Amino acid sequence: MTPRRNRFYRDKAHGKLMGVCAGIADYTGLDVLLVRVGLVLLTVMTGGLGGFGILAYFLVGWFADDRPREFADEDGTDRRFWQRVRARPGHSIRDVRASFRDIDRRLADVEAHFTSGNRRLADEIEALR
């Protein structure tokens, strides 16, 4: 079974303790330092419920799967794309469609430019030969 890119995984390679904060940062696209500071502040500010935050951290660390090795070689563009898909799937599909429409429009412009009777361009190309 192939791993799904829109699922939460622990990121032990970039994690400090169990990789939960690094996994949350990878899943949401936030900086891992912000996630760690947020977890510490949440734990301190909840006072008597601080043990619940620590317990939840360890439960997530225990039950969440490790990040698959297949995702280790993805570049930053792929990572940002999948973070947007996880955050707002509908907007991501719209962005992909808009990108394809833009590419199609630019290719049509290039084709029209080269197939039109652009005499000046043809003369410049002939001069280079």
N, C-alpha and C positions, 0 to 999 in steps of 0.2 A: 504494500500500500504506500503510495506516495504521500509525503507530508504536505499539509495544507499551509499555505502562506498567510492565511487570514486567521490563524489560531495563535493563542498565547503560548509561548515557550519560555522556559528559564534560559538565561544566557550565562552559562557558567564561565565562558571564555572571558567575558568582560565583567563578571560579578565579583563581589568581595567575599560574601559568605555563602549563599546558596544560588545566587544569580537571579533572585526575584526582582530586585530593583532594576537590574540591567535588562531583564526581560520586559518589565513594564515600560522602561524607556524605549526599547526597541519597538515594542508594540504600538506605543502612542506617538513616537517621534520626539519626545522630550529629551532634554539632556539628562544623563544618568545622575549627575550631581544634584540636579533639582529634584529628582524623584527621591533620592536618598535623604536630602534635607527635609523634604516634605514628609517622609515617613517618620523621621526623628521628631519633627515639630508636631505631627499628629499624635505620636506616642506621648510626648511630654505634655501637650495641651489637654489631652483627654483625662489626665489625672488618674483617677482610680480605674479607669478603663484602659490604661496604658498596657496592662497585661494582655488585653484583648488584641491590640495591634501587634504585639510580639507573637502571640499565639496564631493570629491570622497569617502573619508572615511565614512562620514555620509550617503551617498547614498548606499554604500555597506552594512553598518550597518542597514539601513532601509529595503533594499530589500532581503538580504540574510536570509535564514532560520536558526533557532537555531539548534544547534547540538542535534540530537535525544537522548533520554534517553537510548536507546538500546546500544549505543556506550560507555556508562559510565563505564561498567564493563570489557572492553577489556584490555588485558594486553599489555605490551610493545612490545612483539613479533608480535602480531596482528597489532598494530599501525604501526610498522616499515614496515611490509609486505604491508599494504595498502598504505603507503606513497610511497613505491617503485612502486606499481602498478599505482598510479596516475602519478608518474614522468615518468616512462618508462614501459608501459604495455607489450611490446614485450619482454623486458629483464626479467620481472617478470615471465612470462610464461616459459621462458627458464630456469630460476632459479628453479622453482618448478619441472620441468621435470628433471633437473640435480639432485635435491634432491631425487626424487623418484628413479632415476637410481642408485644413491649412496646407498640408503637404500636397494634396491633390490640386489645390488652387495654384500653388507655386509651380508644380510640374506642368500644369496647363499653360501658365504664363511662359515658362521656358520653351515649351513646344511651340506656342504661338510665335514667340520671338524668332526661333530658328526656322520655322516653316514659312514665315512671312517674307515678303520681298524686301528684306533689309539690304539694300545695295551697298550702303556704307560699310556694314559689317563684312559683307562678302569681299569688298575691295581690300579691307584691312587684312583679312585672312589670306587673300591672294598675295598681298605685299609681303607677308611673313614667309611665304614659300620661297 
